[in-house]
Amino acid sequence: MKTVLRPDNPFGPGRHGFAWEHVPAGKRCHLDFGCGNGRFLESLKAKGFERLIGIDASQDAIETGCRERTGLELSHRKEPVPLPFADREIDSISLLDVLEHVVNQKGLLAEFHRVLKDDGVLIVTVPGLHVFSCLDLGNLKFRLPRLHRWFYHLRHSQEDYEHRYAANPDRLIGDISTEKRWHEHFSREALAGLLSIAGFEVTLFDGSGRFMRVMSPIYHLTRPIGPIRRLIQRLQRRDHLRYDSANLFCLARKRPVAG
């Protein structure tokens, strides 16, 4: 990761740290699409926004955010488009590890272009397409469902599994839409192409990690063992800082429509 994190950045190297650096301060309205429980959105209070809006497809995540966080406008939406905003209403948008879960990617990005102000900022992070992409645990449930079920039951109940993966009320499989059914990985060229079609100009590419897909299963399996867990965490941090291929980060700006 090449982006230098300022001392007041509340996150370490990774997508949240990158996004926090590039969300512009002193603006009126920021939208975090795929906000989860609002943790990242809440951190933007330090940026001086009047409105902090979060949208997520998970009802559970939104309910948790509404209970635990104040001063945020959190809403649950099963369908990503159309967005409930006027043209040019939003100053900046973050889309952090969400695009790979969405079927209608072009439609969503076109909506972002519509609601963003001219020269508005869009921050996108996605899994990068690289040599270890095949080890992505996010696709384990599709490739090896029995192994995924066993792995999930190491820390969760059968009821939790059924609610999240088998009978999700939000029509999701974990955090991926049932229509998508794949945790997609992107090259820089593919992501830049999608953004360009929607009317965005990429101003910066960055990324983090190379070996995280290798280390992630080890981390989860050894999590109860404190010394090993801490060692893996240190190695993961070094990996994030030294390399830039496992995760792809992008800063883009809206190209105003002629006329």
PyRosetta script that sets phi, psi and omega in degrees:
from pyrosetta import init, pose_from_sequence

init()
pose = pose_from_sequence("MKTVLRPDNPFGPGRHGFAWEHVPAGKRCHLDFGCGNGRFLESLKAKGFERLIGIDASQDAIETGCRERTGLELSHRKEPVPLPFADREIDSISLLDVLEHVVNQKGLLAEFHRVLKDDGVLIVTVPGLHVFSCLDLGNLKFRLPRLHRWFYHLRHSQEDYEHRYAANPDRLIGDISTEKRWHEHFSREALAGLLSIAGFEVTLFDGSGRFMRVMSPIYHLTRPIGPIRRLIQRLQRRDHLRYDSANLFCLARKRPVAG")
pose.set_psi(1, 125.5)
pose.set_omega(1, -176.2)
pose.set_phi(2, -93.0)
pose.set_psi(2, -25.0)
pose.set_omega(2, -179.3)
pose.set_phi(3, -62.6)
pose.set_psi(3, 128.9)
pose.set_omega(3, 178.8)
pose.set_phi(4, -87.4)
pose.set_psi(4, 126.8)
pose.set_omega(4, -179.4)
pose.set_phi(5, -87.9)
pose.set_psi(5, 130.1)
pose.set_omega(5, 178.0)
pose.set_phi(6, -72.1)
pose.set_psi(6, 159.0)
pose.set_omega(6, -178.1)
pose.set_phi(7, -59.0)
pose.set_psi(7, -28.8)
pose.set_omega(7, -178.6)
pose.set_phi(8, -88.3)
pose.set_psi(8, 2.4)
pose.set_omega(8, 176.7)
pose.set_phi(9, -69.1)
pose.set_psi(9, 121.3)
pose.set_omega(9, -175.8)
pose.set_phi(10, -78.4)
pose.set_psi(10, -1.4)
pose.set_omega(10, -176.7)
pose.set_phi(11, -119.1)
pose.set_psi(11, 158.0)
pose.set_omega(11, 175.4)
pose.set_phi(12, -87.1)
pose.set_psi(12, -169.3)
pose.set_omega(12, 179.0)
pose.set_phi(13, -64.0)
pose.set_psi(13, 133.9)
pose.set_omega(13, -175.9)
pose.set_phi(14, 145.7)
pose.set_psi(14, -172.9)
pose.set_omega(14, -172.6)
pose.set_phi(15, -63.9)
pose.set_psi(15, -40.1)
pose.set_omega(15, -178.6)
pose.set_phi(16, -69.0)
pose.set_psi(16, -40.3)
pose.set_omega(16, 177.3)
pose.set_phi(17, -63.0)
pose.set_psi(17, -43.3)
pose.set_omega(17, 177.6)
pose.set_phi(18, -61.5)
pose.set_psi(18, -49.2)
pose.set_omega(18, -176.7)
pose.set_phi(19, -63.2)
pose.set_psi(19, -42.2)
pose.set_omega(19, -178.8)
pose.set_phi(20, -60.8)
pose.set_psi(20, -37.7)
pose.set_omega(20, 178.8)
pose.set_phi(21, -62.4)
pose.set_psi(21, -34.5)
pose.set_omega(21, -169.2)
pose.set_phi(22, -104.4)
pose.set_psi(22, -6.5)
pose.set_omega(22, 171.8)
pose.set_phi(23, -68.8)
pose.set_psi(23, 121.7)
pose.set_omega(23, -175.6)
pose.set_phi(24, -69.4)
pose.set_psi(24, 139.0)
pose.set_omega(24, -179.8)
pose.set_phi(25, -86.8)
pose.set_psi(25, 159.1)
pose.set_omega(25, 172.7)
pose.set_phi(26, 75.8)
pose.set_psi(26, 14.6)
pose.set_omega(26, 178.3)
pose.set_phi(27, -94.7)
pose.set_psi(27, 177.2)
pose.set_omega(27, -175.0)
pose.set_phi(28, -87.1)
pose.set_psi(28, -45.7)
pose.set_omega(28, -167.2)
pose.set_phi(29, -141.5)
pose.set_psi(29, 128.7)
pose.set_omega(29, 175.1)
pose.set_phi(30, -122.5)
pose.set_psi(30, 139.4)
pose.set_omega(30, 176.3)
pose.set_phi(31, -113.5)
pose.set_psi(31, 125.5)
pose.set_omega(31, 171.6)
pose.set_phi(32, -107.3)
pose.set_psi(32, 105.1)
pose.set_omega(32, -177.5)
pose.set_phi(33, -90.5)
pose.set_psi(33, 125.4)
pose.set_omega(33, -170.7)
pose.set_phi(34, 81.3)
pose.set_psi(34, 45.2)
pose.set_omega(34, -168.7)
pose.set_phi(35, -76.2)
pose.set_psi(35, -10.4)
pose.set_omega(35, -175.3)
pose.set_phi(36, 61.8)
pose.set_psi(36, -131.7)
pose.set_omega(36, -179.9)
pose.set_phi(37, -90.3)
pose.set_psi(37, 9.7)
pose.set_omega(37, 173.6)
pose.set_phi(38, 88.6)
pose.set_psi(38, 11.5)
pose.set_omega(38, -176.8)
pose.set_phi(39, -60.8)
pose.set_psi(39, -49.9)
pose.set_omega(39, 179.4)
pose.set_phi(40, -65.7)
pose.set_psi(40, -42.8)
pose.set_omega(40, -178.6)
pose.set_phi(41, -59.2)
pose.set_psi(41, -41.0)
pose.set_omega(41, 179.9)
pose.set_phi(42, -62.0)
pose.set_psi(42, -33.9)
pose.set_omega(42, -179.6)
pose.set_phi(43, -65.4)
pose.set_psi(43, -20.1)
pose.set_omega(43, -178.2)
pose.set_phi(44, -79.5)
pose.set_psi(44, -3.3)
pose.set_omega(44, 174.1)
pose.set_phi(45, -57.8)
pose.set_psi(45, -31.4)
pose.set_omega(45, 179.2)
pose.set_phi(46, -68.0)
pose.set_psi(46, -13.6)
pose.set_omega(46, -179.8)
pose.set_phi(47, -87.1)
pose.set_psi(47, -6.3)
pose.set_omega(47, 174.4)
pose.set_phi(48, 82.9)
pose.set_psi(48, 26.3)
pose.set_omega(48, 178.5)
pose.set_phi(49, -75.1)
pose.set_psi(49, 147.2)
pose.set_omega(49, 172.8)
pose.set_phi(50, -77.6)
pose.set_psi(50, -37.4)
pose.set_omega(50, -179.0)
pose.set_phi(51, -130.7)
pose.set_psi(51, 135.0)
pose.set_omega(51, 174.9)
pose.set_phi(52, -124.4)
pose.set_psi(52, 110.5)
pose.set_omega(52, -171.8)
pose.set_phi(53, -111.2)
pose.set_psi(53, 133.8)
pose.set_omega(53, 177.6)
pose.set_phi(54, -127.8)
pose.set_psi(54, 137.5)
pose.set_omega(54, 177.0)
pose.set_phi(55, -127.3)
pose.set_psi(55, 136.9)
pose.set_omega(55, 177.3)
pose.set_phi(56, -148.3)
pose.set_psi(56, 152.0)
pose.set_omega(56, 179.7)
pose.set_phi(57, -82.1)
pose.set_psi(57, -9.8)
pose.set_omega(57, -178.2)
pose.set_phi(58, -98.5)
pose.set_psi(58, 116.1)
pose.set_omega(58, 177.1)
pose.set_phi(59, -63.2)
pose.set_psi(59, -39.6)
pose.set_omega(59, -179.7)
pose.set_phi(60, -59.7)
pose.set_psi(60, -44.5)
pose.set_omega(60, -178.7)
pose.set_phi(61, -64.3)
pose.set_psi(61, -42.2)
pose.set_omega(61, -179.6)
pose.set_phi(62, -66.3)
pose.set_psi(62, -42.0)
pose.set_omega(62, 179.0)
pose.set_phi(63, -62.5)
pose.set_psi(63, -40.2)
pose.set_omega(63, 176.8)
pose.set_phi(64, -62.5)
pose.set_psi(64, -45.1)
pose.set_omega(64, 179.6)
pose.set_phi(65, -62.0)
pose.set_psi(65, -40.8)
pose.set_omega(65, 179.6)
pose.set_phi(66, -65.7)
pose.set_psi(66, -32.8)
pose.set_omega(66, 178.5)
pose.set_phi(67, -73.9)
pose.set_psi(67, -39.3)
pose.set_omega(67, -168.6)
pose.set_phi(68, -96.7)
pose.set_psi(68, -15.3)
pose.set_omega(68, -172.9)
pose.set_phi(69, -133.0)
pose.set_psi(69, 142.9)
pose.set_omega(69, 179.6)
pose.set_phi(70, -117.1)
pose.set_psi(70, 159.9)
pose.set_omega(70, 176.5)
pose.set_phi(71, 79.9)
pose.set_psi(71, 10.8)
pose.set_omega(71, 178.7)
pose.set_phi(72, -115.5)
pose.set_psi(72, 147.8)
pose.set_omega(72, 175.0)
pose.set_phi(73, -101.2)
pose.set_psi(73, 92.3)
pose.set_omega(73, -175.9)
pose.set_phi(74, -103.7)
pose.set_psi(74, 135.2)
pose.set_omega(74, 179.3)
pose.set_phi(75, -142.6)
pose.set_psi(75, 150.6)
pose.set_omega(75, -179.5)
pose.set_phi(76, -101.2)
pose.set_psi(76, 128.3)
pose.set_omega(76, 177.3)
pose.set_phi(77, -139.3)
pose.set_psi(77, 121.6)
pose.set_omega(77, 177.9)
pose.set_phi(78, -73.5)
pose.set_psi(78, -36.5)
pose.set_omega(78, -179.4)
pose.set_phi(79, -100.1)
pose.set_psi(79, 125.7)
pose.set_omega(79, -175.7)
pose.set_phi(80, -70.5)
pose.set_psi(80, -29.4)
pose.set_omega(80, -179.0)
pose.set_phi(81, -130.4)
pose.set_psi(81, 149.6)
pose.set_omega(81, 0.5)
pose.set_phi(82, -78.9)
pose.set_psi(82, 158.4)
pose.set_omega(82, 177.6)
pose.set_phi(83, -83.2)
pose.set_psi(83, 144.9)
pose.set_omega(83, -174.9)
pose.set_phi(84, -86.0)
pose.set_psi(84, 50.8)
pose.set_omega(84, -178.1)
pose.set_phi(85, -134.1)
pose.set_psi(85, 154.7)
pose.set_omega(85, 176.9)
pose.set_phi(86, -76.7)
pose.set_psi(86, 163.9)
pose.set_omega(86, 175.5)
pose.set_phi(87, -58.4)
pose.set_psi(87, 135.5)
pose.set_omega(87, 175.4)
pose.set_phi(88, 57.9)
pose.set_psi(88, 35.9)
pose.set_omega(88, -179.3)
pose.set_phi(89, -89.5)
pose.set_psi(89, -24.4)
pose.set_omega(89, -170.6)
pose.set_phi(90, -106.2)
pose.set_psi(90, 138.6)
pose.set_omega(90, 179.0)
pose.set_phi(91, -84.2)
pose.set_psi(91, -37.9)
pose.set_omega(91, -177.4)
pose.set_phi(92, -153.0)
pose.set_psi(92, 153.3)
pose.set_omega(92, -177.6)
pose.set_phi(93, -135.7)
pose.set_psi(93, 138.2)
pose.set_omega(93, 170.6)
pose.set_phi(94, -115.6)
pose.set_psi(94, 138.3)
pose.set_omega(94, -179.8)
pose.set_phi(95, -133.8)
pose.set_psi(95, 87.3)
pose.set_omega(95, -167.9)
pose.set_phi(96, -102.9)
pose.set_psi(96, 106.6)
pose.set_omega(96, -178.6)
pose.set_phi(97, 53.3)
pose.set_psi(97, 50.0)
pose.set_omega(97, 179.9)
pose.set_phi(98, -123.0)
pose.set_psi(98, -40.0)
pose.set_omega(98, -173.0)
pose.set_phi(99, -55.7)
pose.set_psi(99, -34.4)
pose.set_omega(99, -179.2)
pose.set_phi(100, -67.9)
pose.set_psi(100, -12.1)
pose.set_omega(100, -179.9)
pose.set_phi(101, -97.6)
pose.set_psi(101, -7.4)
pose.set_omega(101, -169.0)
pose.set_phi(102, -99.9)
pose.set_psi(102, 137.1)
pose.set_omega(102, 177.1)
pose.set_phi(103, -77.5)
pose.set_psi(103, -54.2)
pose.set_omega(103, -176.4)
pose.set_phi(104, -88.0)
pose.set_psi(104, 70.6)
pose.set_omega(104, -176.4)
pose.set_phi(105, -67.5)
pose.set_psi(105, -42.6)
pose.set_omega(105, -179.1)
pose.set_phi(106, -64.9)
pose.set_psi(106, -39.4)
pose.set_omega(106, 179.3)
pose.set_phi(107, -65.4)
pose.set_psi(107, -40.3)
pose.set_omega(107, 179.4)
pose.set_phi(108, -66.6)
pose.set_psi(108, -45.1)
pose.set_omega(108, 179.9)
pose.set_phi(109, -65.7)
pose.set_psi(109, -34.3)
pose.set_omega(109, 176.5)
pose.set_phi(110, -64.9)
pose.set_psi(110, -37.5)
pose.set_omega(110, 176.7)
pose.set_phi(111, -66.5)
pose.set_psi(111, -39.1)
pose.set_omega(111, 175.9)
pose.set_phi(112, -59.6)
pose.set_psi(112, -42.6)
pose.set_omega(112, 179.0)
pose.set_phi(113, -62.0)
pose.set_psi(113, -39.0)
pose.set_omega(113, -179.4)
pose.set_phi(114, -65.3)
pose.set_psi(114, -45.7)
pose.set_omega(114, -172.1)
pose.set_phi(115, -85.4)
pose.set_psi(115, -15.9)
pose.set_omega(115, 178.7)
pose.set_phi(116, -77.1)
pose.set_psi(116, 144.7)
pose.set_omega(116, 172.4)
pose.set_phi(117, -68.0)
pose.set_psi(117, 158.0)
pose.set_omega(117, 177.5)
pose.set_phi(118, -57.2)
pose.set_psi(118, 132.9)
pose.set_omega(118, -176.8)
pose.set_phi(119, 69.6)
pose.set_psi(119, 16.8)
pose.set_omega(119, 177.2)
pose.set_phi(120, -66.6)
pose.set_psi(120, 156.8)
pose.set_omega(120, -174.0)
pose.set_phi(121, -99.3)
pose.set_psi(121, 133.2)
pose.set_omega(121, 172.5)
pose.set_phi(122, -121.2)
pose.set_psi(122, 124.8)
pose.set_omega(122, 179.0)
pose.set_phi(123, -112.5)
pose.set_psi(123, 121.5)
pose.set_omega(123, -176.7)
pose.set_phi(124, -123.9)
pose.set_psi(124, 133.0)
pose.set_omega(124, 170.2)
pose.set_phi(125, -126.7)
pose.set_psi(125, 141.2)
pose.set_omega(125, -178.9)
pose.set_phi(126, -145.9)
pose.set_psi(126, 162.5)
pose.set_omega(126, 171.0)
pose.set_phi(127, -65.6)
pose.set_psi(127, 135.0)
pose.set_omega(127, 179.4)
pose.set_phi(128, -83.1)
pose.set_psi(128, 147.1)
pose.set_omega(128, 176.7)
pose.set_phi(129, -84.5)
pose.set_psi(129, 112.1)
pose.set_omega(129, -177.6)
pose.set_phi(130, -152.2)
pose.set_psi(130, -173.3)
pose.set_omega(130, -169.0)
pose.set_phi(131, -62.8)
pose.set_psi(131, -27.2)
pose.set_omega(131, -177.9)
pose.set_phi(132, -103.7)
pose.set_psi(132, 15.0)
pose.set_omega(132, -179.8)
pose.set_phi(133, -59.4)
pose.set_psi(133, -30.9)
pose.set_omega(133, -178.5)
pose.set_phi(134, -65.1)
pose.set_psi(134, -15.3)
pose.set_omega(134, -179.1)
pose.set_phi(135, -92.9)
pose.set_psi(135, 8.2)
pose.set_omega(135, -177.4)
pose.set_phi(136, -60.6)
pose.set_psi(136, 117.3)
pose.set_omega(136, 179.6)
pose.set_phi(137, -66.5)
pose.set_psi(137, -20.0)
pose.set_omega(137, 177.9)
pose.set_phi(138, -63.8)
pose.set_psi(138, -20.5)
pose.set_omega(138, 178.5)
pose.set_phi(139, -102.6)
pose.set_psi(139, 1.7)
pose.set_omega(139, 179.7)
pose.set_phi(140, -60.8)
pose.set_psi(140, -36.4)
pose.set_omega(140, -178.4)
pose.set_phi(141, -66.7)
pose.set_psi(141, -22.3)
pose.set_omega(141, 178.5)
pose.set_phi(142, -92.9)
pose.set_psi(142, -38.5)
pose.set_omega(142, -177.5)
pose.set_phi(143, -79.2)
pose.set_psi(143, -44.9)
pose.set_omega(143, -175.9)
pose.set_phi(144, -134.2)
pose.set_psi(144, 74.5)
pose.set_omega(144, -172.8)
pose.set_phi(145, -60.9)
pose.set_psi(145, -36.1)
pose.set_omega(145, 179.8)
pose.set_phi(146, -67.6)
pose.set_psi(146, -42.3)
pose.set_omega(146, 177.6)
pose.set_phi(147, -65.0)
pose.set_psi(147, -40.4)
pose.set_omega(147, 178.3)
pose.set_phi(148, -61.9)
pose.set_psi(148, -42.1)
pose.set_omega(148, 179.5)
pose.set_phi(149, -61.7)
pose.set_psi(149, -43.8)
pose.set_omega(149, 178.7)
pose.set_phi(150, -62.9)
pose.set_psi(150, -44.3)
pose.set_omega(150, -178.7)
pose.set_phi(151, -62.0)
pose.set_psi(151, -42.4)
pose.set_omega(151, -178.7)
pose.set_phi(152, -67.2)
pose.set_psi(152, -35.4)
pose.set_omega(152, -178.3)
pose.set_phi(153, -71.9)
pose.set_psi(153, -9.5)
pose.set_omega(153, 175.5)
pose.set_phi(154, -63.5)
pose.set_psi(154, -27.1)
pose.set_omega(154, -176.6)
pose.set_phi(155, -126.8)
pose.set_psi(155, -8.5)
pose.set_omega(155, -174.6)
pose.set_phi(156, -134.4)
pose.set_psi(156, 164.8)
pose.set_omega(156, -178.1)
pose.set_phi(157, -87.1)
pose.set_psi(157, 167.1)
pose.set_omega(157, 175.0)
pose.set_phi(158, -62.5)
pose.set_psi(158, -36.6)
pose.set_omega(158, 177.9)
pose.set_phi(159, -62.9)
pose.set_psi(159, -42.3)
pose.set_omega(159, 177.2)
pose.set_phi(160, -61.6)
pose.set_psi(160, -41.7)
pose.set_omega(160, -179.7)
pose.set_phi(161, -62.2)
pose.set_psi(161, -46.2)
pose.set_omega(161, -179.4)
pose.set_phi(162, -60.9)
pose.set_psi(162, -43.6)
pose.set_omega(162, -177.8)
pose.set_phi(163, -66.3)
pose.set_psi(163, -38.2)
pose.set_omega(163, -174.2)
pose.set_phi(164, -85.5)
pose.set_psi(164, -36.1)
pose.set_omega(164, -170.5)
pose.set_phi(165, -117.6)
pose.set_psi(165, -33.6)
pose.set_omega(165, -173.0)
pose.set_phi(166, -96.5)
pose.set_psi(166, -37.3)
pose.set_omega(166, -176.7)
pose.set_phi(167, -136.9)
pose.set_psi(167, 50.7)
pose.set_omega(167, -177.4)
pose.set_phi(168, -67.5)
pose.set_psi(168, 124.6)
pose.set_omega(168, -177.1)
pose.set_phi(169, -67.1)
pose.set_psi(169, -16.9)
pose.set_omega(169, -179.3)
pose.set_phi(170, -97.7)
pose.set_psi(170, 15.3)
pose.set_omega(170, 179.7)
pose.set_phi(171, 57.7)
pose.set_psi(171, 44.1)
pose.set_omega(171, 177.1)
pose.set_phi(172, -119.3)
pose.set_psi(172, 155.7)
pose.set_omega(172, 168.3)
pose.set_phi(173, -112.9)
pose.set_psi(173, 94.7)
pose.set_omega(173, -168.8)
pose.set_phi(174, 73.3)
pose.set_psi(174, -107.9)
pose.set_omega(174, 176.2)
pose.set_phi(175, -121.0)
pose.set_psi(175, 17.3)
pose.set_omega(175, -178.2)
pose.set_phi(176, -114.2)
pose.set_psi(176, 136.9)
pose.set_omega(176, -178.9)
pose.set_phi(177, -62.9)
pose.set_psi(177, 147.9)
pose.set_omega(177, -178.8)
pose.set_phi(178, -63.3)
pose.set_psi(178, -27.4)
pose.set_omega(178, 178.3)
pose.set_phi(179, -74.5)
pose.set_psi(179, -32.0)
pose.set_omega(179, -177.9)
pose.set_phi(180, -75.2)
pose.set_psi(180, -54.1)
pose.set_omega(180, 176.4)
pose.set_phi(181, 51.4)
pose.set_psi(181, 37.3)
pose.set_omega(181, 175.6)
pose.set_phi(182, -168.2)
pose.set_psi(182, 138.4)
pose.set_omega(182, 177.8)
pose.set_phi(183, -91.4)
pose.set_psi(183, 96.0)
pose.set_omega(183, -170.7)
pose.set_phi(184, -75.1)
pose.set_psi(184, 148.5)
pose.set_omega(184, 175.3)
pose.set_phi(185, -117.9)
pose.set_psi(185, 146.4)
pose.set_omega(185, -172.4)
pose.set_phi(186, -122.4)
pose.set_psi(186, 142.5)
pose.set_omega(186, 164.8)
pose.set_phi(187, -87.0)
pose.set_psi(187, 164.4)
pose.set_omega(187, 177.3)
pose.set_phi(188, -61.7)
pose.set_psi(188, -39.2)
pose.set_omega(188, -178.2)
pose.set_phi(189, -65.4)
pose.set_psi(189, -41.6)
pose.set_omega(189, -179.2)
pose.set_phi(190, -65.9)
pose.set_psi(190, -43.4)
pose.set_omega(190, -179.9)
pose.set_phi(191, -66.9)
pose.set_psi(191, -43.3)
pose.set_omega(191, 178.6)
pose.set_phi(192, -61.6)
pose.set_psi(192, -37.1)
pose.set_omega(192, 178.4)
pose.set_phi(193, -64.6)
pose.set_psi(193, -44.6)
pose.set_omega(193, 177.4)
pose.set_phi(194, -60.1)
pose.set_psi(194, -45.2)
pose.set_omega(194, -178.8)
pose.set_phi(195, -66.4)
pose.set_psi(195, -38.5)
pose.set_omega(195, -179.7)
pose.set_phi(196, -64.8)
pose.set_psi(196, -41.9)
pose.set_omega(196, 178.8)
pose.set_phi(197, -59.1)
pose.set_psi(197, -36.6)
pose.set_omega(197, -178.4)
pose.set_phi(198, -81.6)
pose.set_psi(198, -4.5)
pose.set_omega(198, 176.8)
pose.set_phi(199, 98.3)
pose.set_psi(199, 24.3)
pose.set_omega(199, 178.9)
pose.set_phi(200, -112.3)
pose.set_psi(200, 148.8)
pose.set_omega(200, 176.2)
pose.set_phi(201, -113.9)
pose.set_psi(201, 122.5)
pose.set_omega(201, 179.1)
pose.set_phi(202, -72.9)
pose.set_psi(202, 127.8)
pose.set_omega(202, 178.2)
pose.set_phi(203, -108.2)
pose.set_psi(203, -16.8)
pose.set_omega(203, -178.5)
pose.set_phi(204, -159.0)
pose.set_psi(204, 133.8)
pose.set_omega(204, 168.8)
pose.set_phi(205, -115.6)
pose.set_psi(205, 140.1)
pose.set_omega(205, 173.3)
pose.set_phi(206, -147.1)
pose.set_psi(206, -174.8)
pose.set_omega(206, 178.5)
pose.set_phi(207, -176.7)
pose.set_psi(207, -179.6)
pose.set_omega(207, 178.3)
pose.set_phi(208, -151.4)
pose.set_psi(208, 148.5)
pose.set_omega(208, 171.0)
pose.set_phi(209, 79.9)
pose.set_psi(209, 157.4)
pose.set_omega(209, 169.7)
pose.set_phi(210, -140.7)
pose.set_psi(210, -40.4)
pose.set_omega(210, -173.0)
pose.set_phi(211, -102.9)
pose.set_psi(211, 12.0)
pose.set_omega(211, -176.2)
pose.set_phi(212, -62.8)
pose.set_psi(212, -33.2)
pose.set_omega(212, 178.5)
pose.set_phi(213, -67.4)
pose.set_psi(213, -27.3)
pose.set_omega(213, 176.6)
pose.set_phi(214, -76.8)
pose.set_psi(214, -41.4)
pose.set_omega(214, -175.0)
pose.set_phi(215, -79.8)
pose.set_psi(215, -24.6)
pose.set_omega(215, -174.1)
pose.set_phi(216, -60.1)
pose.set_psi(216, -47.1)
pose.set_omega(216, 177.7)
pose.set_phi(217, -62.3)
pose.set_psi(217, -37.1)
pose.set_omega(217, 179.4)
pose.set_phi(218, -64.1)
pose.set_psi(218, -41.9)
pose.set_omega(218, 179.7)
pose.set_phi(219, -60.9)
pose.set_psi(219, -46.8)
pose.set_omega(219, -177.3)
pose.set_phi(220, -67.2)
pose.set_psi(220, -38.0)
pose.set_omega(220, -178.5)
pose.set_phi(221, -73.5)
pose.set_psi(221, -27.8)
pose.set_omega(221, -177.5)
pose.set_phi(222, -105.3)
pose.set_psi(222, 11.2)
pose.set_omega(222, -175.1)
pose.set_phi(223, -55.5)
pose.set_psi(223, -38.9)
pose.set_omega(223, 179.6)
pose.set_phi(224, -67.4)
pose.set_psi(224, -16.1)
pose.set_omega(224, -176.9)
pose.set_phi(225, -94.8)
pose.set_psi(225, 100.5)
pose.set_omega(225, -171.2)
pose.set_phi(226, -50.5)
pose.set_psi(226, -55.0)
pose.set_omega(226, -177.0)
pose.set_phi(227, -60.2)
pose.set_psi(227, -39.8)
pose.set_omega(227, 179.9)
pose.set_phi(228, -69.8)
pose.set_psi(228, -40.1)
pose.set_omega(228, 178.5)
pose.set_phi(229, -59.7)
pose.set_psi(229, -44.9)
pose.set_omega(229, -179.1)
pose.set_phi(230, -66.3)
pose.set_psi(230, -36.2)
pose.set_omega(230, 177.0)
pose.set_phi(231, -63.4)
pose.set_psi(231, -45.9)
pose.set_omega(231, 179.8)
pose.set_phi(232, -63.0)
pose.set_psi(232, -39.2)
pose.set_omega(232, 178.5)
pose.set_phi(233, -61.8)
pose.set_psi(233, -40.3)
pose.set_omega(233, 177.6)
pose.set_phi(234, -65.5)
pose.set_psi(234, -41.1)
pose.set_omega(234, 178.7)
pose.set_phi(235, -65.7)
pose.set_psi(235, -38.2)
pose.set_omega(235, 178.7)
pose.set_phi(236, -63.9)
pose.set_psi(236, -41.2)
pose.set_omega(236, 179.6)
pose.set_phi(237, -63.3)
pose.set_psi(237, -44.5)
pose.set_omega(237, 177.6)
pose.set_phi(238, -61.0)
pose.set_psi(238, -39.6)
pose.set_omega(238, 179.3)
pose.set_phi(239, -62.6)
pose.set_psi(239, -44.1)
pose.set_omega(239, 178.2)
pose.set_phi(240, -59.6)
pose.set_psi(240, -41.4)
pose.set_omega(240, -175.0)
pose.set_phi(241, -75.9)
pose.set_psi(241, -34.2)
pose.set_omega(241, -171.2)
pose.set_phi(242, -87.2)
pose.set_psi(242, -32.4)
pose.set_omega(242, -172.5)
pose.set_phi(243, -118.3)
pose.set_psi(243, 172.0)
pose.set_omega(243, -175.0)
pose.set_phi(244, -147.2)
pose.set_psi(244, 29.9)
pose.set_omega(244, -174.6)
pose.set_phi(245, -112.8)
pose.set_psi(245, -26.3)
pose.set_omega(245, -176.8)
pose.set_phi(246, -71.1)
pose.set_psi(246, -38.1)
pose.set_omega(246, 177.3)
pose.set_phi(247, -119.8)
pose.set_psi(247, 137.4)
pose.set_omega(247, -177.8)
pose.set_phi(248, -111.9)
pose.set_psi(248, 125.9)
pose.set_omega(248, -179.7)
pose.set_phi(249, -116.5)
pose.set_psi(249, 140.4)
pose.set_omega(249, -175.8)
pose.set_phi(250, -140.9)
pose.set_psi(250, 134.8)
pose.set_omega(250, 172.4)
pose.set_phi(251, -112.6)
pose.set_psi(251, 126.1)
pose.set_omega(251, -178.0)
pose.set_phi(252, -134.6)
pose.set_psi(252, 159.7)
pose.set_omega(252, 177.0)
pose.set_phi(253, -126.7)
pose.set_psi(253, 148.9)
pose.set_omega(253, 179.5)
pose.set_phi(254, -72.7)
pose.set_psi(254, 130.5)
pose.set_omega(254, 170.8)
pose.set_phi(255, -86.8)
pose.set_psi(255, 118.4)
pose.set_omega(255, -179.8)
pose.set_phi(256, -59.4)
pose.set_psi(256, 144.0)
pose.set_omega(256, 177.7)
pose.set_phi(257, -74.4)
pose.set_psi(257, 132.6)
pose.set_omega(257, -179.7)
pose.set_phi(258, -60.7)
pose.set_psi(258, 132.2)
pose.set_omega(258, 177.7)
pose.set_phi(259, 81.2)
pose.dump_pdb("model.pdb")
